[in-house]
Structure formats: C-alpha cells, structure tokens
Amino acid sequence: MLDNQLLKIAQDFGSPVYVYDAGKIESQYKRLTNAFKDVKKLKLNYAVKALSNISILKLFKSLGSGIDTVSIQEVQLGLAAGFSPDQIIYTPNGVSLDEIEEAAKLGVKINIDNLSILEQFGTKHPKIPVCIRINPHVMAGGNANISVGHIDSKFGISIHQIPHILRIVENTKMNINGIHMHTGSDILDIEVFLYASEILFDTAKQFKNLDFIDFGSGFKVPYKPGDIETNIEELGKKLTARFNAFCKEYGKELTLAFEPGKFLVSESGYFLTKVNAVKQTTSTVFAQVDSGFNHLIRPMFYGSHHEISNISNPKGRERFYTVVGYICETDTFGNNRRINEINEGDILSFKNAGAYCFSMASNYNSRFRPAEVLWYNGKAHLIRKRETFENILNNQIEVDFSTKIEKQLVK
Ligand SMILES: *Cc1c(COP(=O)(O)O)cnc(C)c1O
C-alpha cells in the first residue's frame, strides 16, 4: 500500500490501527495455488490463529480457501464466517477429549496428535474419521520457540510410535483419513521440508483409507529488502512431482493440503502508530509511539524484525532511532533503525503486521486494543472498532467493601 493511503487511514480512523491489504492476501493465495497447479486436488486451509478477524475469514472463504483451527472457539468463528464444517480442520494440541468431541459433533475434520486421546476417541467414536499429526523429528523453523518438529517438542505423535498408532487403529477399527505434519515456522531450506515429506509418505503407506496428506506450513516470508524467503515455486515443482508419484504408488488421487498462516497474511499488514515523544538520552534518540507489546509483541517475544518507516515525513533526512512503546516495561520495537527524521505527532508504519500481531494483542496497562481496517477494492473498511473503556471493565465484578471484614479464627 502507498504511504499516503496509510496516512489517510491513520487520520480517518485514529492510531494505533492495523491495516490489511486484501489484494496482497489474494495474490499470496494465488501464488501458492499456482505453485501447486499440477496437483489434481489441492486444499489450502488458512491458519486462523495468525489473524482471526471474521472479515478476513470471509475474504478467505471467497477465495475458495478452507481453514485450519486450533481451538473450539476458532471452529465456531469459522462456522460464523460461513465455512461449512467440511472446510474446517481442527488441529488442537493439549486440549481435552471433551473439546475434541465437541468439534467432532460440529462435523469438522479432526486432527489428533496424542496417542492417549487417539485411543480414547477411537474407542468411543470408531466411525468418525480422524487425521493423525505426525512428528517427523526434523529440525525446521526459524528459532526454538517456533520450531515444533524436534524430538522434545510437545506437538505430534512421534514417527517412532507408529507401531502403537497401528495397534490402536486395529483394535478400535477407527478410520484414519489423513496424515499431517507441521514442523515449525520460517522454513528456509526446501530440502529439509522435502526430507520431512518423505517421512510423511513412508508413514502414509501404512494407512489404507487416506483422503489427504497435510504438509502443514511454516513458509518464511521476507521481513526486509533482500531477505530470504521460502522458494514456494521451487517447492511447488519438487513436491508436486513427488506427491503425484506417491499417489500413483498409493493407487488413489489424494488431496494435498497446506495450512499457511504467515505466508498468506504477514505482508498484507501494516501497523500504524503515532509518535508521542522524541526523547534524546546520552546514547540514543528514542521515538516513543502510542503502542507497545500490548499491541505488537513479536519483536519482544520472538525477536522478530518489522521494518519501520516514517510515513509522515518520507523525504526527511535519515537519522538513527530506537523505536519504543509507552508500556511501563522495556518494549523495544527496533534498535538503531535508520528512519526519516521523526517529529512528535508523526505516523510510523510497521511492516509484516498481518500475522500474529493483532491476534496476540492484549489489554496490558489497561490500554485499548487497536482498530482494524481492511483495504479492499480501493477503499478502507473498518473491520474492528477500537476498544473503549467499557471493554476494559467488561466481565469484571465489583465487591462491596462497605461491610466489615469478618474476623477469622486463628489457631
Ligand atoms: C500455527 C500453525 C500453522 C501456521 O503456521 P505459519 O507459520 O503461520 O504458516 C499451521 N498449522 C498448525 C497446526 C499451526 O499450529
């Protein structure tokens, strides 16, 4: 999006505000489907947790996408957005059997990643097909927090436990309709992904009634100019060839599924903040914006990089700034960033603010969560109002302290 379009949105809707470019979401969706155009049955299930606004979900529905959900609330949100249950896959980790049964009752696809739950679910509901999340123990992913395929990861059922899975399936007569993996975020090396895929194919051979193989996600997007990203086109070519060969061998045209979050929405997002203060210390110049990790936690939580630019003064001379927030705790968005000269009141734009940004926002410091705007067909649409003071007090219950506290008997 252009700086002046973003600036106008900040003026019209106030700050801080999240802005999403629908056109970018659509082009990423098309880029991925195009990379796999030679797969007969391809299914993209957008990972709701990345950005879960209902208008975003409806946009994905209009593109023909399904959704990947990790909680019963995300399932309900998907249904509310108009997805039919068969367009929703539920991939929880560490949830109760009750919640999985609730999702099954709603008719969505079930993905199980725990042997104990698999055995209980298969015993009670042998007729409901289930997909199994495998942990191939392949180290992929950008850092330890987002890498979920390693040996000590809490995700998936280990490939070393396949004999046990097979025993459960045989004993319960349950029906396994899919095999799944999701090894982590920010995959750089396609060969590692393909290696993990081979493990998935090997596993898939042992199940005779599959409808789909789900390769999860974890595609890396660029965060700054010249940054490396997952080469989707190359992955498309290589995995398509392997997948089509596997289907021949398997004797059935299976569906190839992915569940990308970041790849589809990260670059569509801009987070616009206003500079409250410029503060010179002995060692740096701070630009302090009207936000903090209550609204955008990725830099502090994962060390993620978000490009920051001054859209109020794009031609100003560049200086070095440390961009921080207004939270009473260290909340550095960016250190030593070269940014066009900042004046108080300027609007700073943070890039890659589509995935895991608003969806991780909180009310810390009793601040309001920001508004969200969707840029669609050349127009700005408000898709979430900025919170108000009522939201802060909502659900809180006041105790009457006018009566005396009863004395407790102390032994
Ligand atoms: C979070 C998650 C995804 C999406 O990962 P991205 O890196 O955002 O693409 C996909 N599948 C599962 C099971 C997840 O938990």
The ligand as a Tripos MOL2 file, in Angstrom:
@<TRIPOS>MOLECULE
LIG
   15    15     1     0     0
SMALL
NO_CHARGES

@<TRIPOS>ATOM
      1 C1          0.3300  -22.0750   13.5910 C.3       1 LIG1
      2 C2          0.0480  -23.2150   12.7370 C.ar      1 LIG1
      3 C3          0.1010  -23.0950   11.3530 C.ar      1 LIG1
      4 C4          0.5020  -21.8220   10.6350 C.3       1 LIG1
      5 O1          1.8790  -21.5920   10.6790 O.3       1 LIG1
      6 P1          2.5210  -20.3690    9.8520 P.3       1 LIG1
      7 O2          3.9520  -20.3970   10.1780 O.co2     1 LIG1
      8 O3          1.8510  -19.1120   10.3140 O.co2     1 LIG1
      9 O4          2.2450  -20.5950    8.4280 O.co2     1 LIG1
     10 C5         -0.2420  -24.2000   10.6140 C.ar      1 LIG1
     11 N1         -0.6070  -25.3590   11.1960 N.ar      1 LIG1
     12 C6         -0.6610  -25.5110   12.5280 C.ar      1 LIG1
     13 C7         -1.0890  -26.8030   13.1030 C.3       1 LIG1
     14 C8         -0.3330  -24.4630   13.3420 C.ar      1 LIG1
     15 O5         -0.3730  -24.6250   14.6740 O.3       1 LIG1
@<TRIPOS>BOND
     1     1     2 1
     2     2     3 ar
     3     2    14 ar
     4     3     4 1
     5     3    10 ar
     6     4     5 1
     7     5     6 1
     8     6     7 2
     9     6     8 1
    10     6     9 1
    11    10    11 ar
    12    11    12 ar
    13    12    13 1
    14    12    14 ar
    15    14    15 1
@<TRIPOS>SUBSTRUCTURE
     1 LIG1         1 GROUP 0 **** ****
